[in-house]
Amino acid sequence: MRVEIINTGSELMLGFVLNTHQQWLCRQFSDLGLNVDRQVAIHDDGVSIQQAVKEAVQRAELVITTGGLGPTSDDITRDLVAQLFGLSLKEDPRIIADISEFFARRSRPMPASTRVQAMVPEGALVLWNHHGTAPGLALPTPRGWLVMLPGPPRELRPMFRDQLIPLLSKWFPTPATFACHSLKTTGLGESFVEELIAPALSSLVDQGVSIGYCARIGEVDVRLTARGEDSSELVAEAVIVTRRLLGERVFSETQEDLAAVIVRLLTVNSHTLAIAESCTGGYVANRITNVPGASSVFLAGLVTYSNAAKTDFLGVRPSTLEKHGAVSEATALEMATGVRNRTGATYALSLTGIAGPSGGTAEKPVGTVFVGFASPEGSIVQRFLYQYDRETFKFCASQQALDLLRRGLSQSKVSM
């Protein structure tokens, strides 16, 4: 079957907003065994939207639109699609009640303009929005279905997962002859990952296994798929080979991000964590606290940016700072042990470095970062170099710190 996605929004075309739907939706469909054949982004004007939808429904069994379902004057997708299909719009009292409750929970009055979101094309299925006010809509087409989803990712993603996926399984049953498995890795670039696994998987590729790589800063996903009666067995064998060759570089096979893996490992073993950050300015703590349930394992995060703060809050000795400098192995070690001792955490991380663009030396160039890890079994410090812009530097340093912690947790013999 053919799947097409239409992303609407002038803000996308002007470059003011990043089109995250492009990657996220394609990934969801690939995991369902469905390939996206075409994806376009267009301005939210009448001619562009109607033309794009008209062409897509003639080609594809499933067409997804994103955006244009809200209450403002530029949210016109719903009206234009109804007009294109020759359907009347009728206000749905259930949606009015749902929107009213949304504002009541926030102790805010319901703006009159939001009622437009309750206008439903004749014959459409309503996809309820539990994170906003604009419901999704699904309409049958001559070839299959047209599904209109809201634009904000925080609304679109749960609606897709919780409501659309069950519908897709009814509309387009995935053949039992499709198998897919993904492994998330860190610490190696895409080309190095391929060099490690591709030769060993060549015979399985000849039998129908496909290997896909998705590279991001600090991570590479390996996706193994196959179609046919032996697809599950072939993919399972490919996973075993890949896992063996990549070893501890694999940190998840369930789509967990690295911070979520850390929180899970700490929670399972009833252990706690504290973090002392300098150059990353709280970035590592932010990633940890983005994970639900982090409060049960994360004790404290200290941003000790100045030398005085390192001394006052972490107990870093002035003599260490004077002799070795704030960006040094010795300082990172005392930061990690200091925050662990002062909070009573089972484990602790520390980061100190030079984010740039200035401040580097020949011995410690811009991009240098020291990451410390303290545990009941001892403490270590590792040095890295990430010569990127400040934001990318902070992410890479945080990724390295979390991965150092993950490996430490995996190897720890600390009893529960």
N, C-alpha and C positions, 0 to 999 in steps of 0.2 A: 504494500500500500504506500501511497505518497502522502507525506506530511509537509505542510508549509506553515511558516510563522511570519506574521506581519506585525512589526513593532511600530506603533504610532507615537508621535510626539515631536513637535518642532524643537523641543529642548535637546532631543537626541541628535537632530540634524545640525544644530548650531554648536554642538560640542559642550554644552553646559552640564549635561548629565551623561554618565557612563552607561552604556547599554549592557547591563549585566544579564538581562534576559537571554541574550544571544548565546552565551556559554551555558547558563544554568539549564535552560529548557532543552537544549540539544543533549546535554548530559542525561537529563531525566529520560528522554525518549530512547537514547541508546541503551540505557539500563533496562528499559522495557522491551528491548528487541526491535524498536522502531527507529528507522533512520530519517532524519530531517533532510528533505531534498532541496528545499529552498527557504531562505530567510531574508527578509527585506526590512529596512527601516524607512519610514516615510514621514513627511510633515503631516500634522493633523489638520488637513483641509479637506473639504468635501470631495473634490475631484480625485485627489490622490488616494483617499481611503476607499471610495467606491470602486475606482478602477482596480486597485490592488486586490480587493476582496472578490470582485467579479471575475478576475482572471484566475485567482487561486482556487476558488470553488469549482471551476471548470476543469482544473488539472488534478486536484488533490482530494483524497478521501477524508482527510482531516486538516482543517485550517484553524490556526490559533491566531487571534489578535490580542495585543496587549495595549492597555491604556485607552483613554477616551471614554471612560464610564463614570467619571466623577460628576460633581455638581456645577462646575464652572462653565463659562461660555465656550471654551475650547474643547470641552469633552463632548464630542459629537459622534463618536463611533456607533453608539447604540441607535441613534436616530437615523444615521445614514444607512446602516445595515438594514434596518426595518424598511426604509424607503426603497432600497435596492431590491429587497425581496417582496415588496408590495404588501407588507404586513402592517397592521394597525398597532398602536401602542396603547396599553391599558395599565393604569396604576394598580399595583399589587398591595393590598392593605397589610399583608404579612411583612412586606419589606418596610413599609412605613413604620410598623410597630417595632421592627428590628432596629431601624435607624434611631427611632425615638428612645429606645432602651439604651442604645450606644451612648447617646448624649446624656441621658439620665444618670448612667453609672459614673460619668465624669462631672456630674453636677453642673452641666452647661446647657443653655437653651439650644433647641434644635433650630438651625437656620432654615427659613422657608425654602431656600434654593436647593436644599438636599433632597426634597421630595422628588425631584426629577429622576433621581437614581432608582425610584420605585416604578418607573415606566418600563413595562416588559413587552417585547414584541409578541404578537399572537403566536402561540404554540411553542414558546421558548421554555427550556428548563432553567430554573434558577439555581445558581451555585452560591451558597450562603457565605458571606464575608464575616468571619469571626474576629477580624483584626482591623476592620475599617467599616466604611458605610456603603461602598459601591459593590453590589453583588455581581457575580459573573453570570453569563448567559450562554446557553447552548441551543443552536438551531439546526434542524436537519437540513441537508442539502441534497441535490440529486445524486451526488456521489458518496455522501457520508454525513459529516458534521462540521459546523462552524462553531467554534467556542471563543467567546469574548471574555478575557480576563482583565482584572484591574491592573494599573501600571505599577504602583509601589511594590517592590519586592517583598516587603513584610506582609503584604496582603496576597499577592499572587502565589508565592511559594506554598504556604499552607493550604490554600485553596486547591492548587494543583495536586498536592500530595494526598490530601484527605478526601477530596470530593471528585476530582477529575479522573484520577487513576482508577478508582473502582468503576467509573463509567466506561473508560477506555477498555477495560478488561471485558466488558459486556459488548461494546460496539465492535471491537477489533481484537478478538482473542489471540494472544500471542502463541504461536506454534510451540508445542512441547519440544520441538527440535532445535530450540535456540538456547544457548548457555552463555553466561557472561560473568566474569569475576574481575574485580579491580583490586590492586594493591597500591597503597600509598607509601611512597618512600621519601627519605630526606637525606641530604648529605652528599648526593652525587648529581651531576648534570645529566641532561637527557641523553647526550651522546655516550656518556660513560655507562649509563644504565643499559642502553642498547648493546654496546660492545660486550657487556657482561652476559646478557641473557640470549641475544639473538642467535648466536651459533648453536647453542645447546637446544634451542627450540625449533631449529630449522626442519627437523623431521616431522614435528607436529604441525608446523605451518604447511608442509606439503600435504598433510592429511586434512587440512581445512581450518586450522586455528589461525585467527587473525590477532596481531599484536598492535595495540594502539598506545601512544605515549602522549601524556598531557603535562607539559612543563609549566611550572609557576616559579616565582622566586622562592628558592629554598626547598622546593618539592618537585617530584615527578611521579605522576600516576601511571601505572602500567595496567592496561585493560586487555584482557584475554577473552576472545569470543569465538564461538563456532556455531555452525548450523548443520543439522543433519541428525540422523538417529543416534550417532555416537557422540554428539556434541558435549554432553555432560561429562563423559569419561575423558574426552580429549582435553577439555578445559581443566578438569581436575588434575590431570597429569601435568599440564603446562603450569598450573599453580604450584605444584610440588617442586618442579624444576626451578621456577622463578624464585620461590621462597628460599630454596637452598642456596642459590647463587647470590642473592641480594642480602640474605642473612638479616642482621640487626638493622639494616637500612630500611626494612619494611616496618612501618609503625602502625599501620591500620589496614584492615581488609573489610571494614564495615562503614567506610566513609566518615569516620570520626576524624576531626582535625587533631593536631598534635596536642593542643591545650586540653581537649576533651579526654584524650588518652591519659594525660597526666592526672587529671582530676579523678578519673576512674581508678587508676592504679593506686593512688593515694587512699581513696575511699575504701576500696576492697581490703586494704591492709591496715586501715585505721591509723594512717600516718598523716603528718601535717607538714606544711611548707611555709617558709618565710623567704622574702626576696629583698635584696638591697640593690638598688639601681642608681647609676649615675648617668652615663651617656644615653641610655634608652628612656630616661625620664618617666618611668612607670609603664612602659609599653608591655613588658612581660606580665606585670600584675594585671594590666587591662585584659590581656588575652586569657589569663586564668579566670578572672572574674566574669568574663563573657559566658562561661560554661555554667549551666544550671547545676546547683549543688556544690559549687566551689566553697561556699561559706562553711561547710563542714570540715574542710581540710586546709583552707588558706588562712593563716593567722595574721600576717601583716606584710605590707609592701612599703618599703622606705625609699624615697627618692632623695638620696644624699648627694646633691649636685656639687656642693662646695666642700673644700677640705675641712672646714670647721664642722660641717654636718657629719662628715665621715667620722671625725673624732668624737663629737658629742653624742651621736646617736648609735654609732656602731662600735666605738672603742678602738678605732684605727689609731695607732700610735703616731704622734707628730714626727717622731724620729723616722718612722717608715716612710711617711710622705716626703720628708725632707731628703732622705737618702735615695729613695727609689722613684718618687713622683706619684701623683694620683693615678696615673695610667701605668700600672705595673702589676707584675705577678704577685708581689708581696702585698700590695694594697688590696687587690682582689681577694687574696686569701684571708686577710684580716676582716674584710667586709663580710665575706660569707660566714666565717666562724663567729664574727661579732653578732650578726643578725640572728644566727641560730641560737647562740647562747642567751641573748637578751629576750628572745621570744619563747624559747623552749620548744621550737619546732623540731620535728624529726629530721627534716632536710632543709637546706637553704641554698639559694643561688645568689651570685653577685655578678654585676657587670660594670666595668669601667673602661672607657675608651675615648677615641678622638673621632667625633662624627664629621668634623670639617665644616666648611671648606678650608679653614686655616687651623693652625695649632700643631701641625705635625713637624717632625724632625726626621733626620736621616735614619736614626735608630728606631723611632716610633712614628712612621708616616701616618698621614690622615687615613682613617679606616681601620686603624689598629684597635682591637678590643680584647680585653682579658675577661674570661668567664670563669667564675669560681663555683665550686660545688662542695658543700660541707654536709657530712653525714655522720652517724655514730661510728662508722668504720674508718673515718678519716676524711681528709680534704684534698682536693686537687684543683689546679688552675690550668686552663688551656688558653692559648693565644691564637687569634684569628685576624685576618685582614679582609675588610670589605670596603673597597674603594668605590662607593656609590654616592648618590645624593643622600641627604640626611635621613629622609623617610625610609628609603630602601635599606640603608645601613642599620637603622633601628630594627627593622623587621628581621633582617638576616641575623643580627646579634641575638634577638629574642628567640629566633628559631633554633640557633645553635645552643642557647642556654637551655631551652626546653628539651632538646634532644639529648643533651648531656645529662639532664635530670632523668629522662626516660630510661636511658641506658643504666644509670645508677640504680634506679628503682628495680629494673629487671634483674640486675646482678646482686642486689642487696641480700644479705642474710639476716637482716634485722628481724627479730621475732615480733609477732603481733602482740 
